[in-house]
Structure formats: structure tokens, C-alpha cells
């Protein structure tokens, strides 16, 4: 597998690490992979989400649909860590995705 990744990397002008990240996306459920293809979820975020168990991905997708939001990279990292610690459930997914992201905060600018 490693050798084929090296050959593929040379053929397409990508690093072996990048090829591994592309392969990692095959662990995503189809609905989330479609969101990546449609540009709704960034590649780096998708790689993190690919570490979630299949059931967790279906729950995450349901929350994203209901709340009309997607995780940022920080949230995706936390979802991955919680999954690895076996403490990720629907409530935690809601809690993480409901956080206000820095680019969603209202900013008041006072002219000088």
C-alpha cells in the first residue's frame, strides 16, 4: 500500500501524506462525502470527520441538517478526540456545533 501511495503521489504531483488524506475520505459516509464534493465542508475538516465511527457520522449529519451548520476545524478536532475517547453522543455533537464561531459573532466597529 505504501509503495502504491508513493507511485500515485509522483504521478499526480502530490505528497504521500496528501494521498493518505484523500484515501482517508473513503471512510466518510456518502452524505458527508457529498458535502465535501459540493464544497460545503472543507477538505481538512472532512479528514478529521473521517475518524468518527459510521454511526457518529450519521448523527453528525443529522445535526448539521437540523441546525444548518458545519463544524469548523477546531470543532472537528474535538469531535474526533471525543470519538476516540468513546464519549461522543448526539448531545455532545449538538453542544459542540451550537457554539458560536468567531466569524459568527457580531462585531461593532466604532469609527475613530
N, CA, C and O atoms as a GROMACS GRO file, in nm:
protein
  448
    1UNK      N    1   0.084  -0.120   0.000
    1UNK     CA    2   0.000   0.000   0.000
    1UNK      C    3   0.088   0.125   0.000
    1UNK      O    4   0.062   0.221  -0.073
    2UNK      N    5   0.193   0.123   0.084
    2UNK     CA    6   0.281   0.239   0.094
    2UNK      C    7   0.347   0.268  -0.041
    2UNK      O    8   0.358   0.383  -0.084
    3UNK      N    9   0.391   0.161  -0.107
    3UNK     CA   10   0.457   0.176  -0.237
    3UNK      C   11   0.361   0.233  -0.341
    3UNK      O   12   0.398   0.320  -0.420
    4UNK      N   13   0.237   0.185  -0.340
    4UNK     CA   14   0.139   0.236  -0.437
    4UNK      C   15   0.106   0.383  -0.409
    4UNK      O   16   0.082   0.460  -0.502
    5UNK      N   17   0.105   0.422  -0.281
    5UNK     CA   18   0.084   0.563  -0.246
    5UNK      C   19   0.197   0.650  -0.300
    5UNK      O   20   0.174   0.760  -0.350
    6UNK      N   21   0.320   0.598  -0.290
    6UNK     CA   22   0.436   0.674  -0.340
    6UNK      C   23   0.428   0.691  -0.492
    6UNK      O   24   0.453   0.799  -0.545
    7UNK      N   25   0.393   0.583  -0.561
    7UNK     CA   26   0.381   0.591  -0.707
    7UNK      C   27   0.271   0.688  -0.748
    7UNK      O   28   0.289   0.770  -0.838
    8UNK      N   29   0.158   0.676  -0.682
    8UNK     CA   30   0.045   0.765  -0.713
    8UNK      C   31   0.083   0.911  -0.685
    8UNK      O   32   0.050   1.000  -0.764
    9UNK      N   33   0.150   0.935  -0.574
    9UNK     CA   34   0.191   1.070  -0.538
    9UNK      C   35   0.279   1.131  -0.647
    9UNK      O   36   0.263   1.248  -0.682
   10UNK      N   37   0.372   1.050  -0.699
   10UNK     CA   38   0.460   1.101  -0.806
   10UNK      C   39   0.380   1.130  -0.932
   10UNK      O   40   0.403   1.231  -1.000
   11UNK      N   41   0.286   1.041  -0.964
   11UNK     CA   42   0.207   1.058  -1.087
   11UNK      C   43   0.121   1.183  -1.085
   11UNK      O   44   0.106   1.250  -1.187
   12UNK      N   45   0.064   1.214  -0.969
   12UNK     CA   46  -0.028   1.328  -0.964
   12UNK      C   47   0.034   1.454  -0.902
   12UNK      O   48  -0.033   1.556  -0.888
   13UNK      N   49   0.161   1.444  -0.866
   13UNK     CA   50   0.230   1.562  -0.814
   13UNK      C   51   0.185   1.603  -0.675
   13UNK      O   52   0.185   1.722  -0.642
   14UNK      N   53   0.148   1.506  -0.593
   14UNK     CA   54   0.106   1.532  -0.455
   14UNK      C   55   0.202   1.461  -0.361
   14UNK      O   56   0.276   1.372  -0.403
   15UNK      N   57   0.202   1.499  -0.234
   15UNK     CA   58   0.283   1.430  -0.135
   15UNK      C   59   0.214   1.301  -0.094
   15UNK      O   60   0.094   1.285  -0.113
   16UNK      N   61   0.292   1.209  -0.039
   16UNK     CA   62   0.236   1.083   0.010
   16UNK      C   63   0.134   1.113   0.121
   16UNK      O   64   0.030   1.048   0.129
   17UNK      N   65   0.166   1.210   0.206
   17UNK     CA   66   0.075   1.248   0.316
   17UNK      C   67  -0.060   1.295   0.260
   17UNK      O   68  -0.165   1.262   0.314
   18UNK      N   69  -0.055   1.371   0.152
   18UNK     CA   70  -0.179   1.421   0.091
   18UNK      C   71  -0.260   1.305   0.031
   18UNK      O   72  -0.382   1.302   0.042
   19UNK      N   73  -0.191   1.212  -0.033
   19UNK     CA   74  -0.259   1.095  -0.089
   19UNK      C   75  -0.328   1.017   0.023
   19UNK      O   76  -0.442   0.971   0.007
   20UNK      N   77  -0.260   1.002   0.136
   20UNK     CA   78  -0.319   0.932   0.251
   20UNK      C   79  -0.444   1.004   0.300
   20UNK      O   80  -0.542   0.939   0.339
   21UNK      N   81  -0.443   1.138   0.298
   21UNK     CA   82  -0.562   1.214   0.340
   21UNK      C   83  -0.677   1.192   0.242
   21UNK      O   84  -0.792   1.178   0.283
   22UNK      N   85  -0.646   1.188   0.112
   22UNK     CA   86  -0.751   1.159   0.013
   22UNK      C   87  -0.811   1.020   0.038
   22UNK      O   88  -0.933   1.004   0.035
   23UNK      N   89  -0.725   0.922   0.061
   23UNK     CA   90  -0.771   0.785   0.087
   23UNK      C   91  -0.856   0.782   0.214
   23UNK      O   92  -0.954   0.708   0.221
   24UNK      N   93  -0.818   0.861   0.312
   24UNK     CA   94  -0.889   0.868   0.440
   24UNK      C   95  -1.036   0.906   0.418
   24UNK      O   96  -1.123   0.860   0.492
   25UNK      N   97  -1.064   0.989   0.318
   25UNK     CA   98  -1.201   1.033   0.291
   25UNK      C   99  -1.293   0.918   0.253
   25UNK      O  100  -1.416   0.932   0.259
   26UNK      N  101  -1.236   0.804   0.214
   26UNK     CA  102  -1.321   0.689   0.181
   26UNK      C  103  -1.390   0.634   0.305
   26UNK      O  104  -1.479   0.550   0.293
   27UNK      N  105  -1.351   0.680   0.424
   27UNK     CA  106  -1.416   0.638   0.548
   27UNK      C  107  -1.538   0.723   0.582
   27UNK      O  108  -1.606   0.698   0.681
   28UNK      N  109  -1.566   0.823   0.499
   28UNK     CA  110  -1.682   0.908   0.524
   28UNK      C  111  -1.809   0.842   0.472
   28UNK      O  112  -1.807   0.769   0.372
   29UNK      N  113  -1.921   0.868   0.541
   29UNK     CA  114  -2.050   0.821   0.489
   29UNK      C  115  -2.082   0.903   0.364
   29UNK      O  116  -2.036   1.016   0.351
   30UNK      N  117  -2.159   0.846   0.272
   30UNK     CA  118  -2.188   0.917   0.145
   30UNK      C  119  -2.245   1.058   0.162
   30UNK      O  120  -2.208   1.147   0.086
   31UNK      N  121  -2.332   1.080   0.260
   31UNK     CA  122  -2.394   1.212   0.275
   31UNK      C  123  -2.291   1.319   0.311
   31UNK      O  124  -2.299   1.432   0.264
   32UNK      N  125  -2.194   1.283   0.396
   32UNK     CA  126  -2.090   1.380   0.433
   32UNK      C  127  -1.991   1.396   0.317
   32UNK      O  128  -1.945   1.507   0.291
   33UNK      N  129  -1.960   1.288   0.248
   33UNK     CA  130  -1.870   1.297   0.134
   33UNK      C  131  -1.931   1.387   0.025
   33UNK      O  132  -1.859   1.462  -0.041
   34UNK      N  133  -2.062   1.378   0.008
   34UNK     CA  134  -2.130   1.467  -0.088
   34UNK      C  135  -2.113   1.614  -0.048
   34UNK      O  136  -2.096   1.700  -0.134
   35UNK      N  137  -2.116   1.641   0.082
   35UNK     CA  138  -2.100   1.779   0.130
   35UNK      C  139  -1.958   1.829   0.099
   35UNK      O  140  -1.938   1.947   0.070
   36UNK      N  141  -1.860   1.739   0.106
   36UNK     CA  142  -1.723   1.775   0.071
   36UNK      C  143  -1.716   1.805  -0.079
   36UNK      O  144  -1.661   1.907  -0.121
   37UNK      N  145  -1.775   1.716  -0.158
   37UNK     CA  146  -1.775   1.735  -0.304
   37UNK      C  147  -1.844   1.864  -0.345
   37UNK      O  148  -1.804   1.929  -0.442
   38UNK      N  149  -1.949   1.902  -0.271
   38UNK     CA  150  -2.024   2.025  -0.301
   38UNK      C  151  -1.958   2.150  -0.244
   38UNK      O  152  -2.008   2.261  -0.265
   39UNK      N  153  -1.846   2.135  -0.173
   39UNK     CA  154  -1.776   2.248  -0.116
   39UNK      C  155  -1.837   2.301   0.013
   39UNK      O  156  -1.802   2.410   0.057
   40UNK      N  157  -1.928   2.226   0.074
   40UNK     CA  158  -1.992   2.269   0.199
   40UNK      C  159  -1.904   2.238   0.320
   40UNK      O  160  -1.916   2.304   0.424
   41UNK      N  161  -1.816   2.139   0.307
   41UNK     CA  162  -1.723   2.103   0.414
   41UNK      C  163  -1.583   2.105   0.354
   41UNK      O  164  -1.558   2.045   0.249
   42UNK      N  165  -1.491   2.174   0.421
   42UNK     CA  166  -1.353   2.184   0.373
   42UNK      C  167  -1.282   2.049   0.384
   42UNK      O  168  -1.315   1.966   0.468
   43UNK      N  169  -1.185   2.029   0.298
   43UNK     CA  170  -1.109   1.904   0.292
   43UNK      C  171  -1.048   1.868   0.427
   43UNK      O  172  -1.061   1.755   0.473
   44UNK      N  173  -0.980   1.964   0.491
   44UNK     CA  174  -0.912   1.935   0.618
   44UNK      C  175  -1.012   1.895   0.728
   44UNK      O  176  -0.982   1.808   0.810
   45UNK      N  177  -1.128   1.957   0.727
   45UNK     CA  178  -1.232   1.923   0.824
   45UNK      C  179  -1.285   1.782   0.794
   45UNK      O  180  -1.308   1.703   0.886
   46UNK      N  181  -1.303   1.752   0.667
   46UNK     CA  182  -1.353   1.621   0.626
   46UNK      C  183  -1.259   1.510   0.671
   46UNK      O  184  -1.303   1.403   0.714
   47UNK      N  185  -1.128   1.535   0.661
   47UNK     CA  186  -1.031   1.434   0.705
   47UNK      C  187  -1.050   1.405   0.853
   47UNK      O  188  -1.050   1.288   0.894
   48UNK      N  189  -1.068   1.508   0.934
   48UNK     CA  190  -1.090   1.488   1.079
   48UNK      C  191  -1.219   1.410   1.103
   48UNK      O  192  -1.222   1.319   1.187
   49UNK      N  193  -1.326   1.444   1.030
   49UNK     CA  194  -1.455   1.377   1.049
   49UNK      C  195  -1.450   1.231   1.005
   49UNK      O  196  -1.531   1.150   1.050
   50UNK      N  197  -1.356   1.198   0.917
   50UNK     CA  198  -1.346   1.060   0.868
   50UNK      C  199  -1.304   0.963   0.978
   50UNK      O  200  -1.315   0.842   0.961
   51UNK      N  201  -1.255   1.016   1.089
   51UNK     CA  202  -1.215   0.931   1.202
   51UNK      C  203  -1.333   0.893   1.291
   51UNK      O  204  -1.321   0.805   1.376
   52UNK      N  205  -1.447   0.960   1.272
   52UNK     CA  206  -1.566   0.926   1.351
   52UNK      C  207  -1.621   0.791   1.306
   52UNK      O  208  -1.609   0.753   1.190
   53UNK      N  209  -1.681   0.720   1.400
   53UNK     CA  210  -1.746   0.593   1.365
   53UNK      C  211  -1.864   0.623   1.273
   53UNK      O  212  -1.917   0.734   1.273
   54UNK      N  213  -1.904   0.524   1.196
   54UNK     CA  214  -2.012   0.542   1.099
   54UNK      C  215  -2.139   0.596   1.166
   54UNK      O  216  -2.200   0.690   1.117
   55UNK      N  217  -2.177   0.537   1.278
   55UNK     CA  218  -2.298   0.582   1.350
   55UNK      C  219  -2.284   0.728   1.393
   55UNK      O  220  -2.380   0.805   1.383
   56UNK      N  221  -2.165   0.766   1.440
   56UNK     CA  222  -2.141   0.904   1.483
   56UNK      C  223  -2.152   0.999   1.363
   56UNK      O  224  -2.201   1.111   1.376
   57UNK      N  225  -2.105   0.955   1.248
   57UNK     CA  226  -2.116   1.039   1.128
   57UNK      C  227  -2.261   1.061   1.088
   57UNK      O  228  -2.299   1.171   1.048
   58UNK      N  229  -2.343   0.956   1.099
   58UNK     CA  230  -2.486   0.973   1.067
   58UNK      C  231  -2.551   1.070   1.166
   58UNK      O  232  -2.634   1.153   1.127
   59UNK      N  233  -2.514   1.060   1.294
   59UNK     CA  234  -2.568   1.153   1.394
   59UNK      C  235  -2.522   1.295   1.365
   59UNK      O  236  -2.600   1.390   1.372
   60UNK      N  237  -2.394   1.310   1.332
   60UNK     CA  238  -2.339   1.441   1.299
   60UNK      C  239  -2.412   1.500   1.179
   60UNK      O  240  -2.448   1.617   1.179
   61UNK      N  241  -2.433   1.420   1.077
   61UNK     CA  242  -2.502   1.469   0.958
   61UNK      C  243  -2.643   1.516   0.992
   61UNK      O  244  -2.689   1.619   0.942
   62UNK      N  245  -2.712   1.440   1.077
   62UNK     CA  246  -2.848   1.478   1.117
   62UNK      C  247  -2.847   1.614   1.188
   62UNK      O  248  -2.932   1.698   1.162
   63UNK      N  249  -2.750   1.634   1.277
   63UNK     CA  250  -2.739   1.762   1.349
   63UNK      C  251  -2.706   1.874   1.252
   63UNK      O  252  -2.763   1.983   1.260
   64UNK      N  253  -2.614   1.849   1.160
   64UNK     CA  254  -2.577   1.953   1.062
   64UNK      C  255  -2.699   1.993   0.978
   64UNK      O  256  -2.719   2.111   0.950
   65UNK      N  257  -2.780   1.896   0.940
   65UNK     CA  258  -2.901   1.925   0.862
   65UNK      C  259  -3.001   2.006   0.945
   65UNK      O  260  -3.057   2.104   0.897
   66UNK      N  261  -3.024   1.963   1.069
   66UNK     CA  262  -3.122   2.031   1.155
   66UNK      C  263  -3.080   2.174   1.188
   66UNK      O  264  -3.161   2.266   1.184
   67UNK      N  265  -2.953   2.190   1.220
   67UNK     CA  266  -2.902   2.321   1.264
   67UNK      C  267  -2.850   2.406   1.148
   67UNK      O  268  -2.814   2.522   1.168
   68UNK      N  269  -2.845   2.349   1.029
   68UNK     CA  270  -2.794   2.421   0.912
   68UNK      C  271  -2.655   2.479   0.940
   68UNK      O  272  -2.630   2.598   0.920
   69UNK      N  273  -2.565   2.391   0.985
   69UNK     CA  274  -2.429   2.435   1.013
   69UNK      C  275  -2.332   2.320   0.987
   69UNK      O  276  -2.373   2.205   0.976
   70UNK      N  277  -2.205   2.354   0.978
   70UNK     CA  278  -2.100   2.253   0.966
   70UNK      C  279  -1.991   2.289   1.069
   70UNK      O  280  -1.976   2.405   1.106
   71UNK      N  281  -1.918   2.189   1.115
   71UNK     CA  282  -1.813   2.218   1.213
   71UNK      C  283  -1.695   2.291   1.150
   71UNK      O  284  -1.664   2.273   1.032
   72UNK      N  285  -1.630   2.375   1.230
   72UNK     CA  286  -1.504   2.434   1.185
   72UNK      C  287  -1.393   2.334   1.222
   72UNK      O  288  -1.423   2.229   1.278
   73UNK      N  289  -1.268   2.366   1.193
   73UNK     CA  290  -1.159   2.271   1.217
   73UNK      C  291  -1.143   2.240   1.366
   73UNK      O  292  -1.117   2.125   1.403
   74UNK      N  293  -1.159   2.340   1.451
   74UNK     CA  294  -1.147   2.319   1.595
   74UNK      C  295  -1.257   2.223   1.645
   74UNK      O  296  -1.230   2.132   1.723
   75UNK      N  297  -1.378   2.244   1.599
   75UNK     CA  298  -1.489   2.158   1.639
   75UNK      C  299  -1.469   2.016   1.585
   75UNK      O  300  -1.497   1.919   1.655
   76UNK      N  301  -1.421   2.005   1.462
   76UNK     CA  302  -1.396   1.873   1.403
   76UNK      C  303  -1.290   1.798   1.483
   76UNK      O  304  -1.301   1.677   1.504
   77UNK      N  305  -1.187   1.869   1.527
   77UNK     CA  306  -1.083   1.807   1.610
   77UNK      C  307  -1.141   1.755   1.741
   77UNK      O  308  -1.107   1.645   1.784
   78UNK      N  309  -1.228   1.835   1.803
   78UNK     CA  310  -1.289   1.792   1.929
   78UNK      C  311  -1.382   1.673   1.909
   78UNK      O  312  -1.384   1.581   1.991
   79UNK      N  313  -1.458   1.674   1.800
   79UNK     CA  314  -1.545   1.559   1.770
   79UNK      C  315  -1.461   1.432   1.755
   79UNK      O  316  -1.497   1.326   1.806
   80UNK      N  317  -1.349   1.444   1.684
   80UNK     CA  318  -1.259   1.329   1.664
   80UNK      C  319  -1.204   1.279   1.798
   80UNK      O  320  -1.206   1.160   1.825
   81UNK      N  321  -1.154   1.373   1.880
   81UNK     CA  322  -1.099   1.334   2.011
   81UNK      C  323  -1.203   1.265   2.098
   81UNK      O  324  -1.175   1.164   2.162
   82UNK      N  325  -1.324   1.321   2.101
   82UNK     CA  326  -1.430   1.263   2.183
   82UNK      C  327  -1.470   1.124   2.132
   82UNK      O  328  -1.501   1.035   2.211
   83UNK      N  329  -1.469   1.107   2.002
   83UNK     CA  330  -1.498   0.976   1.943
   83UNK      C  331  -1.392   0.875   1.986
   83UNK      O  332  -1.423   0.763   2.025
   84UNK      N  333  -1.266   0.917   1.980
   84UNK     CA  334  -1.156   0.828   2.018
   84UNK      C  335  -1.163   0.792   2.167
   84UNK      O  336  -1.122   0.683   2.207
   85UNK      N  337  -1.215   0.885   2.248
   85UNK     CA  338  -1.230   0.860   2.391
   85UNK      C  339  -1.361   0.788   2.424
   85UNK      O  340  -1.392   0.763   2.540
   86UNK      N  341  -1.436   0.757   2.318
   86UNK     CA  342  -1.564   0.686   2.331
   86UNK      C  343  -1.668   0.761   2.416
   86UNK      O  344  -1.745   0.700   2.490
   87UNK      N  345  -1.667   0.894   2.405
   87UNK     CA  346  -1.765   0.972   2.481
   87UNK      C  347  -1.843   1.068   2.390
   87UNK      O  348  -1.898   1.168   2.437
   88UNK      N  349  -1.847   1.038   2.260
   88UNK     CA  350  -1.922   1.123   2.168
   88UNK      C  351  -2.062   1.067   2.149
   88UNK      O  352  -2.079   0.952   2.109
   89UNK      N  353  -2.161   1.151   2.177
   89UNK     CA  354  -2.300   1.112   2.153
   89UNK      C  355  -2.374   1.231   2.092
   89UNK      O  356  -2.316   1.338   2.072
   90UNK      N  357  -2.500   1.211   2.063
   90UNK     CA  358  -2.579   1.315   1.995
   90UNK      C  359  -2.579   1.445   2.076
   90UNK      O  360  -2.569   1.553   2.018
   91UNK      N  361  -2.591   1.437   2.208
   91UNK     CA  362  -2.591   1.557   2.292
   91UNK      C  363  -2.460   1.635   2.278
   91UNK      O  364  -2.460   1.758   2.269
   92UNK      N  365  -2.348   1.562   2.278
   92UNK     CA  366  -2.218   1.629   2.266
   92UNK      C  367  -2.202   1.692   2.127
   92UNK      O  368  -2.144   1.800   2.113
   93UNK      N  369  -2.253   1.622   2.025
   93UNK     CA  370  -2.245   1.678   1.889
   93UNK      C  371  -2.322   1.810   1.884
   93UNK      O  372  -2.273   1.909   1.831
   94UNK      N  373  -2.444   1.811   1.940
   94UNK     CA  374  -2.523   1.935   1.946
   94UNK      C  375  -2.447   2.043   2.021
   94UNK      O  376  -2.436   2.157   1.974
   95UNK      N  377  -2.394   2.007   2.137
   95UNK     CA  378  -2.324   2.105   2.221
   95UNK      C  379  -2.207   2.169   2.146
   95UNK      O  380  -2.188   2.290   2.152
   96UNK      N  381  -2.130   2.087   2.077
   96UNK     CA  382  -2.013   2.138   2.004
   96UNK      C  383  -2.056   2.224   1.885
   96UNK      O  384  -2.000   2.331   1.862
   97UNK      N  385  -2.155   2.178   1.810
   97UNK     CA  386  -2.196   2.253   1.690
   97UNK      C  387  -2.274   2.380   1.722
   97UNK      O  388  -2.280   2.471   1.639
   98UNK      N  389  -2.334   2.387   1.840
   98UNK     CA  390  -2.411   2.507   1.876
   98UNK      C  391  -2.323   2.621   1.924
   98UNK      O  392  -2.371   2.733   1.941
   99UNK      N  393  -2.194   2.594   1.946
   99UNK     CA  394  -2.104   2.701   1.991
   99UNK      C  395  -2.099   2.811   1.885
   99UNK      O  396  -2.104   2.784   1.765
  100UNK      N  397  -2.088   2.932   1.931
  100UNK     CA  398  -2.076   3.044   1.838
  100UNK      C  399  -1.932   3.048   1.788
  100UNK      O  400  -1.837   3.053   1.867
  101UNK      N  401  -1.917   3.046   1.657
  101UNK     CA  402  -1.784   3.050   1.596
  101UNK      C  403  -1.740   3.196   1.589
  101UNK      O  404  -1.823   3.286   1.580
  102UNK      N  405  -1.608   3.220   1.594
  102UNK     CA  406  -1.557   3.357   1.589
  102UNK      C  407  -1.612   3.439   1.473
  102UNK      O  408  -1.639   3.558   1.489
  103UNK      N  409  -1.630   3.377   1.356
  103UNK     CA  410  -1.678   3.454   1.241
  103UNK      C  411  -1.830   3.474   1.244
  103UNK      O  412  -1.885   3.536   1.154
  104UNK      N  413  -1.898   3.422   1.349
  104UNK     CA  414  -2.042   3.442   1.362
  104UNK      C  415  -2.076   3.547   1.467
  104UNK      O  416  -2.191   3.587   1.480
  105UNK      N  417  -1.975   3.592   1.542
  105UNK     CA  418  -2.000   3.692   1.645
  105UNK      C  419  -2.028   3.826   1.581
  105UNK      O  420  -1.968   3.863   1.480
  106UNK      N  421  -2.120   3.898   1.642
  106UNK     CA  422  -2.147   4.033   1.593
  106UNK      C  423  -2.032   4.122   1.632
  106UNK      O  424  -1.984   4.120   1.745
  107UNK      N  425  -1.988   4.200   1.537
  107UNK     CA  426  -1.878   4.292   1.566
  107UNK      C  427  -1.929   4.434   1.551
  107UNK      O  428  -1.995   4.470   1.453
  108UNK      N  429  -1.896   4.514   1.650
  108UNK     CA  430  -1.935   4.654   1.646
  108UNK      C  431  -1.809   4.735   1.624
  108UNK      O  432  -1.713   4.726   1.701
  109UNK      N  433  -1.809   4.813   1.519
  109UNK     CA  434  -1.694   4.896   1.489
  109UNK      C  435  -1.729   5.041   1.517
  109UNK      O  436  -1.829   5.093   1.469
  110UNK      N  437  -1.646   5.104   1.594
  110UNK     CA  438  -1.667   5.243   1.629
  110UNK      C  439  -1.571   5.327   1.545
  110UNK      O  440  -1.449   5.312   1.554
  111UNK      N  441  -1.628   5.415   1.463
  111UNK     CA  442  -1.540   5.499   1.380
  111UNK      C  443  -1.458   5.594   1.469
  111UNK      O  444  -1.507   5.647   1.569
  112UNK      N  445  -1.334   5.613   1.429
  112UNK     CA  446  -1.246   5.700   1.508
  112UNK      C  447  -1.259   5.844   1.466
  112UNK      O  448  -1.192   5.931   1.522
   0.00000   0.00000   0.00000
